[in-house]
Amino acid sequence: MKKNSLAKTLIVWVCVFGFSSALSAQDISLKEADENIDEELRWLKAESIVITEIATKTGMDAELVPGMVTVLQGRELEEKGIRTVYEAISLVPGINTHINTMGDKQASVRGLGGGFFSGNLKLMTDGIVMNDALNASGYAIYNIPVRQIDRIEIIRGPGSVVYGEYAYAGVINVITRKNQNHVYGYYDSNEGYGGGGNLCCKFPEKDFSINLGLSGFKSDGPDVEAGKDRLYEGFFGLKLGDYSNAPGTVNEAQKDRFANLILKYKDFSLTGQYISGGNGDYFGIINVLPSDNKRVVILYEHKAVEAAQSISFSDFFKTDVKAGCRLYKYEFDRMEALPPITGLPLPDGSTMDITPADGSLLSP
């Protein structure tokens, strides 16, 4: 009886041990499967969910932020043939873009902004404000090439609570590309030529990185023909058609330069920006077609440097301390308001000079 009892006991223990081993192996395989599923979910989330900080200055799903936020991805814009920030924002519902008679690019949100002294749209590049003090336009941002852009974050609606002045109707923040190395160039007989690239150097052991983006563009314009202007039709009974440049070619000359340098060491960063350019005077400041000189007349230049330190007090509380300097210049280089109008015959047989021999010029 004792031998049979011992044998039965051994058999029971072998079965229990074998069953426990099977459960343990099953638990291990289930654990590995759960880890693989979690990894897949993290990858899918990173691919499908767009995280933005523009609405609350904390990273959130763009679909869940408290506001109407649009995020345009640089790669997708390239695939669509979009070339500049100005062309990109025209894709956003509620944002209207237009070019005035002088060739200035302007944007409005739901009908607000776009005009002189509007100040209703805050424009930023990597968080640095681009709006100028004269009319809050920030023309320099519009011609940044898409190939220098990681994404464009846009608030369609009031953002003054978070961003202060200029943000009454909306906010646009252009995030430049980082951690990439690439070179590009292009040429088009109508659109002009340009090129640029990005350079990134990382030193992980020192937690230090350098990002540099450079680009340039120049064009004489596509030679668009304009019809009759205000001067051609004449006014106050004076016939001025012989002095008008219309019909004629619109001056769409353009040049742009872009440079962006970011140095980052741990939680400290130093950013330097230089954006300059200009355009021709298109159809003239008072709807009188200027002389066809293919010359850049409207000039703008943005220079900025900013130092930022991120301070984390806990996992749920952090702050960014920033200090910087910015210079913005916007000017005209002898813009022609009226062409030369001299020796104008009058009904009594005399003549009159309406403008100087070089025309009426603006040079503020």
Salt bridges, closest charged atoms under 4 A:
GLU39 OE1 - ARG42 NH2 2.68
GLU78 OE2 - ARG75 NH1 3.81
GLU78 OE1 - ARG147 NE 3.86
GLU78 OE2 - ARG177 NH2 2.34
GLU87 OE2 - ARG83 NH2 2.58
ASP126 OD1 - LYS178 NZ 3.27
ASP150 OD2 - ARG151 NH1 2.77
GLU153 OE2 - ARG151 NE 2.80
GLU191 OE1 - ARG83 NH1 3.23
ASP223 OD1 - LYS294 NZ 2.88
GLU301 OE1 - LYS303 NZ 3.83
GLU301 OE1 - LYS329 NZ 3.94
ASP333 OD2 - ARG295 NH1 3.28
